[in-house]
Structure formats: C-alpha cells, structure tokens
Amino acid sequence: MRDSNNNDREPHKVRKIEKEKWLLFSLVAMAVGAIVLGVMAHSEGQLARGALEQIQRSLSDAVEQL
C-alpha cells in the first residue's frame, strides 16, 4: 500500500518540476524581452535626439540667414 502512494506522488513531482521549468523559462523570456525592448527604446531615443539637434541647427542657420 505504501508503494502505491509513493508511485502516485512521483508523477505529481514530475509535473511540478515541469511546471517550474516552464515558469522559469517564461521568466527568462520576459527578462530577455524587457532587455531587448529597453535597447530598442534607447536606440529610438538617440535617433530622435539626433533628429531634434539637426532640426535645431537648420532652424538656427535659417534665422542667421535672415
């Protein structure tokens, strides 16, 4: 009788470990996604800053020519 209880617990442990593996995988995937999103946002911010500086320079040049 004790063996049958022990055998019933093993699949539960395996399922729990499998569930924990998927949770860990999901956590890692979310962390990687957040890092990628941060890098992309930083890159876009730098492009926007460069564009604004170029606009400011062209406006300053236009004002000086007046």
C-alpha positions in Angstrom: 0.0 0.0 0.0 2.8 2.4 0.8 4.4 1.7 -2.6 1.2 2.7 -4.4 1.2 6.0 -2.5 4.8 6.6 -3.4 4.2 5.8 -7.0 1.2 8.2 -7.1 3.5 11.0 -5.8 6.2 10.6 -8.4 4.1 11.8 -11.4 2.9 14.8 -9.3 6.6 15.7 -8.6 7.5 15.4 -12.2 4.6 17.6 -13.2 5.6 20.1 -10.6 9.2 20.2 -11.8 7.9 20.5 -15.4 5.7 23.4 -14.3 8.6 25.1 -12.6 10.8 24.7 -15.7 8.1 26.4 -17.8 7.7 29.2 -15.2 11.5 29.7 -15.2 11.6 29.7 -19.0 8.8 32.3 -19.1 10.6 34.5 -16.6 13.8 34.3 -18.6 11.9 35.0 -21.8 10.2 38.1 -20.2 13.6 39.3 -18.9 15.2 39.0 -22.4 12.2 40.7 -23.9 12.4 43.6 -21.5 16.2 44.0 -22.2 15.5 44.0 -26.0 12.7 46.5 -25.6 15.0 48.7 -23.5 17.7 48.6 -26.1 15.3 49.4 -28.9 13.8 52.3 -26.9 17.2 53.7 -26.1 18.2 53.5 -29.8 15.0 55.3 -30.9 15.6 57.9 -28.2 19.1 58.6 -29.6 17.7 58.8 -33.1 15.1 61.3 -32.0 17.7 63.3 -30.2 19.9 63.4 -33.3 16.9 64.5 -35.4 16.0 67.3 -33.0 19.6 68.6 -32.9 19.6 68.6 -36.7 16.3 70.5 -36.8 17.6 73.0 -34.3 20.8 73.5 -36.3 18.8 74.0 -39.6 16.5 76.5 -37.8 19.4 78.4 -36.4 21.1 78.5 -39.8 17.8 79.8 -41.3 17.4 82.5 -38.7 21.1 83.6 -39.2 20.5 84.0 -42.9 17.6 86.3 -42.4 
